[in-house]
Amino acid sequence: KGPNEDTVPSMNRAFNHGAEASETDWRMNADRNWYQMHDQDASRTTNGIGNIADLTDEQVAKLRTPAGARVM
């Protein structure tokens, strides 16, 4: 199984397979730091619940995709 969408591992895989560009989304969290995350809500793509805008850095650090990638 490959890496989940909008993660650093997914971009690395795409470039390793010949991609020349990548599109990503960035969300600001409650501590006003930016994280690479496609959805505003963490529940579809990670083990977390809630909007990234409402999560602290500590909470975001615990998020993992089904493939085990961290939200960065």
Summary of the structure (lengths in Angstrom):
residues: 72
radius of gyration: 12.2
end to end distance: 20.4
largest distance: 36.4
contacts: 185
relative contact order: 0.24
helix: 24%
strand: 14%
